[in-house]
Amino acid sequence: MIYGGEVEISESAVQAASDVRVVFGRLRRRLRDLADAEDLTLSQASVLSRLDKDGPTTASALAAAERVRPQSMAATVGVLLELGLVARSPDPLDKRRQVLSLSAAGVEHLQGGRRARQEWLASALQERLSEEQRRDLIRALTLLDEVTQA
């Protein structure tokens, strides 16, 4: 038995934690490899994802959220503007500021990338696992989701 603070942790819990971490790391790398095929840097992809999740914002707010210098964010945003993935418009509250948002092409780019990763994973699960194993996986993921809710 291993002790974590005042709680005794079983060997099976330690093994499960290790296995989950390793497998999810491999899955994350594989999905990231598929995303890298989209020819965006990690910074550019992160900005698109943040705009998708958080909505329109300023470049300075993006820089703060991404923990990069404003000059670095300006370069990242410049490329995304050139690619047509991001749109810039005047801030309705302060016409001196510019607000960045996903363009229609940016939304399609994100959805296309997600669709490609989803299709790859579904295909791999179909090819490598039986129906019973896929049901087991769904049950295991439900259990992991319960762990994350704590």
N, C-alpha and C positions, 0 to 999 in steps of 0.2 A: 504494500500500500504506500501511496505517496501522500504527503500532507501538504495541503495548500492553505496556509493560514491556520485556521482552526478546524478546517473541514478535511476529512479523510477522502482522498480521491482514489478510486479503484484503478487497477492496471488497465481494465477495459476502457474506462473513460479516457485515460491518457492515450491509449492506442487509437481510439476513435478520433480524438482531437487531432492527433498527428496525421492520421490518414485523411481526414477531411481537409486539413490545411494543405497537404501535398496535392491531393486531387483537384481541389479548387484552384490552386496555384497553376497547375498544368492547364486546366480548362481556361482560366483567365488568359494565360499566355497564348493558347491556341486561338481564342476568340480575338485577342489583340492582333495576332498575326493576320487574321482575316481582315481586320479593320485597317491594318497597315497597307493592305493592297489597294486601299482607296486613295493613296497618295497624299494624305494629309499628315502633318506632324502631330505628335501627341498634344502639343499646345493648341494647335488649330482645332483638332477634334474635341479637346476639352472645352474650348470656347463655344463651339457649336452646341455641345451637350448642355453647357450651362445656360445658354440662351434658350434652348428648348425647355429646360427644366424651370428656370427662374423667370423667363420672359425678358422683354426689352430692358436694356440698361445702358449706362454710359461706359465708355472705355475705361475711365478711371475706376468705376465700381468693379468692372471685370478684372482689372489689374489687382485691386485689393482682394477680391474673392479668390483669384488664382495665385495670389502671393508672388506677383512678379512686378518689375518696375514698369511705370507707365510707358516708357520708351519701348520696352519689349512687347507690351500689349499693343502699342500702336503698330509695330511691325506685323504682329500676328493678325490684327484686324485688317491691316492694309492688304495682305494676301487674300483674306477671306472676302473682302470687298471686290478685289480684282477678279476672283473666281465667281463672283455673283452669289455666294452662299450667305452673305450678310447684307442687310440694307441699312442705310443711315438716314435718319430724318431729324428735323428740329424737335427739341424737347418742347412739348406743349406748354409746360410751366415756365421754362426759361429758354427763350429763343436763341440764346448765345451757346447753349449746349446742344450736343448731338446725341441722339439715342440710337443704339444699335439693336437690331432684331434679326431673326432668321428671315431670309427671303424664301420665296416658294421653292427655289432651287436648293436652298439649305435644308428645308424641311424634307424635300424629296431625297436629298443626299443621306440625311440621317435615317429616314425610313428604309431606304434601299440597303444601307449598311446593316441595319437591324434585321431586315428581312433575309439578307444573305447569311448572317450568322445563325439566325433561327433555322433556316433551311439546312445549313451544314450540320447543325447539332441534331435536328430531327432526322436527317438522313443517316447520320452516324449511329444514332440510337436504334433506328429501324434495322440497319445492317448488322449491328454487333450484338444487340440484345433481343431476347425472345419477348413475346407479349407479357409473359409472367414476370420477367426481369424488369421490364419497363414499369409494370404496376408496382413492383417492389421499390423501384427507384422513386416513384411518385410518393409512396408511403414514407420512404426515408427522407425525402425533401420536406414533407409535411412535418416530420419530427424535427428536422433542422430549423425549420421556420419557427416552431414552438420555442426552440432554444434561443433564437434571436429575439423573441418577444419579451424575454425576461428582463 
